[in-house]
Amino acid sequence: MILIGEKINGAIPSVAKAIAAKDADFIRNLAKVQSEAGVDFLDVCASVDNDIELETLKWLIDLVQEVSDIPIAIDSPNANVIAEAIKFCNKPGLINSVSMEGDKVEVIFPIIADTKWECVALLCDDTGIPQDTEKRLEVFGTLMAKAKQYNIAPSRLHIDPLVQMLCTSEDGILAIMEVIKEIKAQYPKIHITGGASNISFNLPIRRLVNQAFIVLAMGAGMDSAIVDPTKQDLMGMIFATEALLGQDEYCMEYIGAYREGKFGQK
C-alpha cells in the first residue's frame, strides 16, 4: 500500500492554529512522526485564503524538508498554485490533485509530463461528482485520454473514485467497488487512492468504519490511501490485509512492521 500522510493539513484545527501562529516546531513534528511511521508521501495542504496560499505552502514545504526526505504531496484545489509550489520541492513527489473540472489537467499535465512527478486524479468534472458507475468511468476515460496525450504513464496516476459518506449512500460502497475493479482491469499498473476517513463522516466509532472500508477497498484493488499513519489499528489492518491478499510473501512485511512498532504497541 502506498501511504500518503494526511496530518499536515490546515483544515485540521490544530494545524490551522499552528499555521496562524507560525509554530514551526509543531509542523516539523508532524513531518517527523509521519515519516517514522513509514509513509511514502507527506501531504502538505495549507487551507488558507487564496492570497496567502502559495507563501504558506512554501513555508510548510520548507519546514517538512528540513526534517524529512519523504517526497511531498502538494495538496491544493488551485492548479496554478500547485504549478508554482512544485518549484519549492527538492525532489519529485505527488500532485494532489487534478480532475476534469475547468482547466486543471491542462495546467498540470504539461508541467509534469517529462518528470517523475505522480498525480492524484479525481473522477469528477464540471457537472460535479458523478452519482453512478457509468458516469465515473466516462470521466475516467476522458482523463486517461488526456494522460496519453501528455505521455503520462498510468503507473504515475493515483485515481480517486471519490468515496462519499456512507450514511448518505443507498447501496453502501458497491458502486465504488465496481469502479475500482473496472479501472484496475483496464489499467493494472494504475493506482487507486482516496481519503480513508471520508466514508465515516457523521457516524459513531468512525475508526471501525474506516478500517472495514480499507479492507474492502484493498480487496477491490485500492493500493494507495491518504491516512493518518499514527493510527496503529488502521496500519495493522492495512498490513494484515496485504498479507491476506497474497501481497506479502510469508508475511514478512507484516512481521517487520510489527517489530518496528508500526502497530500492536498501544
C-alpha positions as CSV (number, residue, x, y, z in Angstrom):
1,M,0.0,0.0,0.0
2,I,1.2,3.5,-0.9
3,L,0.7,5.6,2.2
4,I,0.1,9.4,2.0
5,G,0.3,11.0,5.4
6,E,-2.6,13.4,5.9
7,K,-1.7,15.2,9.1
8,I,-0.2,18.5,7.7
9,N,-3.5,20.0,6.6
10,G,-4.8,23.4,7.6
11,A,-8.3,22.1,7.6
12,I,-7.4,20.3,10.9
13,P,-8.0,22.9,13.7
14,S,-4.7,22.2,15.5
15,V,-2.8,22.6,12.3
16,A,-4.7,25.8,11.3
17,K,-3.7,27.2,14.7
18,A,-0.1,26.3,14.2
19,I,-0.1,27.9,10.7
20,A,-1.6,31.1,12.0
21,A,0.9,31.3,14.9
22,K,3.8,30.2,12.6
23,D,4.6,27.4,15.0
24,A,7.4,25.8,13.1
25,D,8.2,23.1,15.6
26,F,4.6,21.8,15.5
27,I,4.8,21.4,11.8
28,R,8.2,19.8,11.9
29,N,7.0,17.3,14.5
30,L,4.1,16.3,12.3
31,A,6.5,15.6,9.5
32,K,8.8,13.6,11.7
33,V,6.1,11.3,13.3
34,Q,4.6,10.5,9.9
35,S,8.0,9.8,8.3
36,E,8.8,7.5,11.2
37,A,5.5,5.7,10.7
38,G,6.6,4.8,7.1
39,V,4.6,6.9,4.7
40,D,5.6,7.2,1.1
41,F,4.4,10.8,0.7
42,L,3.8,13.7,3.1
43,D,0.7,15.6,2.1
44,V,1.0,19.4,2.6
45,C,-2.2,21.4,2.5
46,A,-2.4,25.0,3.6
47,S,-6.2,25.5,3.6
48,V,-5.8,29.3,3.9
49,D,-7.1,32.3,1.9
50,N,-6.1,32.3,-1.7
51,D,-3.9,35.4,-1.4
52,I,-1.6,33.7,1.1
53,E,-1.8,30.1,0.0
54,L,1.4,29.9,-2.1
55,E,3.6,31.6,0.5
56,T,2.0,29.4,3.2
57,L,2.7,26.2,1.2
58,K,6.3,27.3,0.7
59,W,6.7,27.8,4.5
60,L,5.2,24.4,5.2
61,I,7.2,22.6,2.5
62,D,10.4,24.2,3.7
63,L,9.8,23.0,7.2
64,V,8.9,19.5,6.2
65,Q,12.1,19.2,4.1
66,E,14.2,20.4,7.0
67,V,13.4,17.2,8.9
68,S,12.4,14.6,6.3
69,D,13.4,13.4,2.8
70,I,10.0,11.8,2.2
71,P,8.5,13.2,-1.1
72,I,5.9,16.0,-0.8
73,A,2.3,15.6,-1.9
74,I,1.3,19.2,-2.8
75,D,-2.4,19.5,-1.9
76,S,-4.4,22.4,-3.2
77,P,-7.7,22.9,-5.1
78,N,-5.9,25.5,-7.2
79,A,-3.9,24.1,-10.1
80,N,-2.0,27.3,-10.6
81,V,-0.8,27.3,-7.0
82,I,0.3,23.7,-7.4
83,A,2.2,24.6,-10.5
84,E,4.2,27.2,-8.6
85,A,4.6,25.1,-5.4
86,I,6.4,22.4,-7.4
87,K,9.4,24.7,-7.5
88,F,9.7,24.5,-3.7
89,C,10.2,20.7,-3.6
90,N,13.6,19.1,-3.5
91,K,12.5,16.1,-5.5
92,P,9.5,14.8,-7.5
93,G,6.5,13.9,-5.4
94,L,2.8,13.8,-5.8
95,I,0.3,16.3,-7.1
96,N,-3.0,16.3,-5.1
97,S,-4.9,16.8,-7.3
98,V,-6.4,17.3,-10.8
99,S,-9.8,16.5,-12.2
100,M,-11.7,17.2,-15.3
101,E,-13.1,20.3,-13.7
102,G,-12.1,23.5,-15.6
103,D,-8.5,23.6,-16.9
104,K,-6.8,21.7,-14.1
105,V,-5.5,18.9,-16.3
106,E,-4.3,21.4,-18.9
107,V,-2.4,23.4,-16.3
108,I,-0.7,20.4,-14.5
109,F,-0.2,17.7,-17.1
110,P,2.1,19.7,-19.4
111,I,4.3,20.7,-16.4
112,I,4.7,17.1,-15.1
113,A,4.7,15.4,-18.5
114,D,8.5,14.8,-18.7
115,T,9.2,14.5,-15.0
116,K,8.8,11.8,-12.3
117,W,6.0,13.6,-10.5
118,E,3.0,11.4,-9.8
119,C,-0.6,12.8,-9.7
120,V,-3.9,12.2,-7.9
121,A,-6.8,12.5,-10.3
122,L,-10.4,12.8,-9.1
123,L,-13.2,11.3,-11.1
124,C,-15.3,14.5,-11.4
125,D,-15.9,17.1,-14.0
126,D,-17.7,20.4,-14.4
127,T,-21.0,18.7,-13.7
128,G,-19.8,17.7,-10.2
129,I,-19.3,14.3,-8.6
130,P,-21.0,11.6,-10.7
131,Q,-23.5,9.6,-8.8
132,D,-23.4,6.4,-10.9
133,T,-20.7,3.9,-12.0
134,E,-21.1,4.6,-15.8
135,K,-20.5,8.4,-15.4
136,R,-17.5,8.0,-13.3
137,L,-16.0,5.6,-15.8
138,E,-16.8,8.0,-18.5
139,V,-14.9,10.8,-16.7
140,F,-12.1,8.3,-16.2
141,G,-11.9,7.6,-19.9
142,T,-11.6,11.3,-20.7
143,L,-8.9,11.7,-18.1
144,M,-6.9,8.8,-19.5
145,A,-7.1,10.3,-23.0
146,K,-5.5,13.4,-21.6
147,A,-2.8,11.4,-19.8
148,K,-2.0,9.6,-23.1
149,Q,-1.8,13.0,-24.9
150,Y,0.9,14.2,-22.5
151,N,2.6,10.8,-22.3
152,I,1.9,10.3,-18.6
153,A,2.1,6.6,-17.8
154,P,-0.8,5.0,-15.9
155,S,1.7,4.0,-13.2
156,R,2.2,7.7,-12.3
157,L,-1.6,8.2,-11.7
158,H,-3.5,7.7,-8.5
159,I,-7.2,7.6,-9.4
160,D,-9.5,8.8,-6.6
161,P,-13.1,7.5,-7.3
162,L,-14.4,10.0,-4.7
163,V,-15.7,8.0,-1.8
164,Q,-18.6,9.8,-0.2
165,M,-20.3,9.5,3.2
166,L,-21.6,6.0,3.9
167,C,-24.6,7.4,5.9
168,T,-25.9,9.1,2.7
169,S,-25.5,6.1,0.4
170,E,-28.4,3.9,-0.6
171,D,-26.2,0.9,-1.6
172,G,-23.1,1.3,0.6
173,I,-19.9,1.3,-1.4
174,L,-20.9,-1.2,-4.0
175,A,-20.7,1.4,-6.8
176,I,-17.2,2.5,-5.7
177,M,-16.0,-1.1,-5.6
178,E,-17.3,-1.6,-9.2
179,V,-15.4,1.5,-10.3
180,I,-12.2,0.4,-8.7
181,K,-12.4,-3.1,-10.2
182,E,-13.1,-1.8,-13.7
183,I,-10.3,0.7,-13.6
184,K,-7.8,-1.9,-12.4
185,A,-9.0,-4.3,-15.1
186,Q,-8.4,-1.7,-17.8
187,Y,-5.0,-0.4,-16.4
188,P,-3.4,-2.9,-14.0
189,K,-0.5,-0.6,-13.2
190,I,-2.6,2.4,-12.3
191,H,-3.0,3.3,-8.6
192,I,-6.4,3.7,-6.8
193,T,-6.4,6.1,-3.9
194,G,-8.7,8.0,-1.6
195,G,-9.2,9.5,1.8
196,A,-9.8,6.6,4.1
197,S,-11.7,8.7,6.6
198,N,-14.2,10.2,4.1
199,I,-16.5,7.2,4.3
200,S,-17.3,7.6,8.0
201,F,-18.4,11.2,8.4
202,N,-21.3,11.6,10.8
203,L,-21.1,8.0,12.1
204,P,-20.2,6.8,15.6
205,I,-16.9,4.9,16.2
206,R,-15.6,6.1,12.9
207,R,-12.4,4.1,13.1
208,L,-14.3,0.9,12.7
209,V,-16.0,2.0,9.5
210,N,-12.6,3.3,8.2
211,Q,-10.9,0.0,8.8
212,A,-13.7,-2.0,7.3
213,F,-13.6,0.2,4.2
214,I,-9.9,-0.2,3.8
215,V,-10.2,-4.0,3.8
216,L,-13.0,-4.0,1.2
217,A,-11.3,-1.4,-1.0
218,M,-8.0,-3.1,-0.9
219,G,-9.7,-6.3,-1.9
220,A,-11.2,-4.5,-4.9
221,G,-7.8,-3.0,-5.9
222,M,-7.1,0.1,-3.9
223,D,-3.3,0.3,-3.4
224,S,-2.9,3.9,-2.3
225,A,-4.5,5.8,0.6
226,I,-4.5,9.2,2.3
227,V,-4.3,8.2,6.0
228,D,-3.2,9.1,9.5
229,P,-0.2,6.7,9.8
230,T,-0.1,7.2,13.6
231,K,-3.4,5.3,13.9
232,Q,-1.9,1.9,14.8
233,D,-5.2,-0.1,14.4
234,L,-5.6,1.2,10.9
235,M,-1.9,0.5,10.0
236,G,-2.2,-3.0,11.4
237,M,-5.3,-3.6,9.3
238,I,-3.5,-2.5,6.1
239,F,-0.5,-4.8,6.7
240,A,-2.8,-7.7,7.6
241,T,-5.0,-7.2,4.5
242,E,-1.9,-7.1,2.3
243,A,-0.8,-10.4,3.7
244,L,-4.3,-12.0,3.3
245,L,-4.4,-10.8,-0.4
246,G,-1.1,-12.6,-1.1
247,Q,0.8,-9.3,-1.5
248,D,3.2,-10.0,1.4
249,E,5.3,-13.2,0.8
250,Y,5.5,-15.3,4.0
251,C,4.0,-12.3,5.9
252,M,7.5,-10.7,6.1
253,E,6.2,-7.1,5.8
254,Y,3.5,-7.7,8.4
255,I,6.1,-9.2,10.8
256,G,8.6,-6.4,10.1
257,A,6.0,-3.7,10.6
258,Y,5.0,-5.2,14.0
259,R,8.7,-5.4,15.1
260,E,9.2,-1.8,14.1
261,G,6.3,-0.7,16.3
262,K,4.0,0.4,13.5
263,F,1.1,-1.4,15.1
264,G,0.2,-3.5,18.0
265,Q,2.2,-1.5,20.5
266,K,-0.6,0.6,22.1
